[in-house]
Amino acid sequence: MAERKTCKYFCERLSDYLDGLIEENECRLIEEHLAHCPPCKLIYQSLELTVSLCGKSLSDEIPDGVRQRLKDFLREHCKEDVLNQREET
């Protein structure tokens, strides 16, 4: 029997998914999950918009240390949002 993936599992991979660092089969799983999970889809859309806006507003490269801290923050924040939304339902 295949292991059922959780929202936490998918949210922890959204940043890498946006960066194109996820293998094709994993991308399909993420896309299927997003199509059926409104809270995760909202988190993904927010992350996508944030990345897009940051890309448009920055003229210089983000230093590696800052990039990693931002990814870490978004991953942790994503976990909290999903858990809070699950508790509300």
Legacy VTK file of the C-alpha trace (Angstrom):
# vtk DataFile Version 3.0
C-alpha trace
ASCII
DATASET POLYDATA
POINTS 89 float
0.000 0.000 0.000
1.378 3.422 -0.956
2.194 5.841 1.826
-0.273 8.736 2.066
1.564 12.054 1.988
0.497 14.862 4.317
0.064 18.577 3.730
3.217 19.113 5.769
5.119 16.831 3.398
3.990 18.817 0.352
4.472 22.261 1.905
8.039 21.421 2.852
8.750 20.878 -0.854
7.008 23.916 -2.355
10.095 26.110 -2.431
12.131 23.436 -4.208
9.172 22.831 -6.534
9.128 26.513 -7.496
12.885 26.418 -8.027
12.567 23.409 -10.362
14.552 21.141 -8.038
11.932 18.389 -7.766
11.886 15.297 -9.989
9.068 14.913 -12.505
7.164 12.195 -10.634
7.284 14.232 -7.417
6.098 17.309 -9.349
3.027 15.388 -10.471
2.263 14.394 -6.875
2.593 18.002 -5.727
0.396 19.261 -8.574
-2.273 16.644 -7.818
-2.219 17.580 -4.143
-2.499 21.297 -4.907
-5.458 20.618 -7.191
-7.364 18.992 -4.318
-6.181 20.892 -1.231
-7.287 24.555 -1.082
-5.130 25.470 1.976
-1.949 24.142 0.352
-2.865 25.750 -2.973
-3.248 29.102 -1.210
0.148 28.695 0.457
1.685 27.799 -2.896
0.112 30.797 -4.626
1.332 33.105 -1.860
4.847 31.707 -2.097
4.801 31.970 -5.884
3.663 35.600 -5.705
6.283 36.420 -3.081
9.052 34.912 -5.202
7.785 36.752 -8.272
7.576 40.108 -6.493
11.016 39.673 -4.952
12.437 38.827 -8.346
10.957 41.946 -9.905
11.984 44.279 -7.116
15.575 43.160 -6.688
18.208 44.327 -9.065
21.037 42.398 -7.388
21.379 38.751 -6.448
20.244 37.753 -2.985
23.276 36.697 -0.937
23.329 32.936 -0.321
22.952 33.333 3.455
19.882 35.539 3.055
18.393 33.198 0.444
18.769 30.214 2.787
17.297 32.095 5.772
14.318 33.137 3.631
13.731 29.545 2.472
14.000 28.297 6.056
11.557 30.940 7.266
9.042 30.161 4.528
9.276 26.435 5.213
8.669 26.946 8.926
5.889 29.467 8.325
4.261 27.142 5.801
4.171 24.342 8.389
2.481 26.589 10.955
-0.147 27.852 8.469
-1.120 24.377 7.340
-1.330 23.071 10.894
-3.455 26.046 11.976
-5.788 25.667 9.004
-6.193 21.941 9.673
-7.067 22.621 13.333
-9.754 25.126 12.286
-11.569 22.572 10.100
LINES 1 90
89 0 1 2 3 4 5 6 7 8 9 10 11 12 13 14 15 16 17 18 19 20 21 22 23 24 25 26 27 28 29 30 31 32 33 34 35 36 37 38 39 40 41 42 43 44 45 46 47 48 49 50 51 52 53 54 55 56 57 58 59 60 61 62 63 64 65 66 67 68 69 70 71 72 73 74 75 76 77 78 79 80 81 82 83 84 85 86 87 88
